[in-house]
Amino acid sequence: MAVPKKLRVFTVFVDGDNRLGKVTSFTPPKLTRKTESYRGAGMPGSASVDLGLDDGALDLS
């Protein structure tokens, strides 16, 4: 089951403060992988190394 593109009626915490009732909708950021090319000694080509997820901006309204 996929996560919906827009979430409604839930609790949001911003810097430890509860925003219950102040946020009517929330659009999650698009998740993208952060990678870096790595080429070690004796490697004929490079390999992509996974560094985790990119930082994304949230859309609260």
MIDRENKE-81720 format. One line per 5 residues: number of its first residue (from 1); their letters; for each residue z, y, x of C-alpha. Coordinates in Angstrom, 1 decimal. Layout:
BEGIN
NUM = A = Z/Y/X ~ ... $
! end
This chain:
BEGIN
1 = MAVPK = 0.0/0.0/0.0 ~ -1.0/3.3/1.5 ~ 1.1/6.5/1.6 ~ -0.1/9.1/-0.9 ~ -1.8/12.2/0.4 $
6 = KLRVF = 0.7/14.4/-1.4 ~ 4.3/13.7/-2.1 ~ 6.3/15.2/-4.9 ~ 10.0/15.2/-6.1 ~ 12.0/14.3/-3.0 $
11 = TVFVD = 14.5/15.8/-0.6 ~ 13.4/17.6/2.6 ~ 15.7/18.5/5.5 ~ 14.6/21.4/7.8 ~ 16.8/21.9/10.8 $
16 = GDNRL = 19.6/20.0/9.1 ~ 19.5/22.1/5.9 ~ 18.8/20.4/2.6 ~ 15.8/21.9/0.7 ~ 16.4/20.0/-2.5 $
21 = GKVTS = 14.6/21.8/-5.4 ~ 13.0/24.3/-3.1 ~ 10.0/22.2/-2.0 ~ 7.7/21.3/-4.8 ~ 5.0/19.5/-2.8 $
26 = FTPPK = 4.5/18.2/0.7 ~ 1.3/17.3/2.6 ~ 1.9/15.1/5.6 ~ 0.1/15.8/8.9 ~ -2.8/13.6/9.9 $
31 = LTRKT = -1.6/11.1/12.4 ~ -3.7/11.0/15.6 ~ -3.1/9.1/18.8 ~ -2.6/10.9/22.1 ~ -4.3/9.0/25.0 $
36 = ESYRG = -5.0/9.6/28.6 ~ -7.5/8.1/31.0 ~ -6.0/6.1/33.8 ~ -7.8/4.7/36.8 ~ -5.8/2.8/39.3 $
41 = AGMPG = -6.7/1.8/42.8 ~ -9.5/-0.8/42.8 ~ -10.3/-0.4/39.2 ~ -14.1/-0.2/38.6 ~ -13.5/2.0/35.4 $
46 = SASVD = -10.8/3.8/33.6 ~ -8.5/2.6/30.8 ~ -7.0/4.6/28.0 ~ -3.2/4.7/28.0 ~ -1.4/5.3/24.7 $
51 = LGLDD = 1.1/8.2/25.0 ~ 2.2/8.1/21.3 ~ 1.3/10.4/18.4 ~ 0.2/14.0/18.6 ~ 2.4/16.7/17.1 $
56 = GALDL = 1.2/17.7/13.6 ~ 2.1/20.6/11.4 ~ 3.6/20.0/8.0 ~ 2.5/21.7/4.8 ~ 5.5/22.5/2.6 $
61 = S = 5.2/24.6/-0.6 $
! end
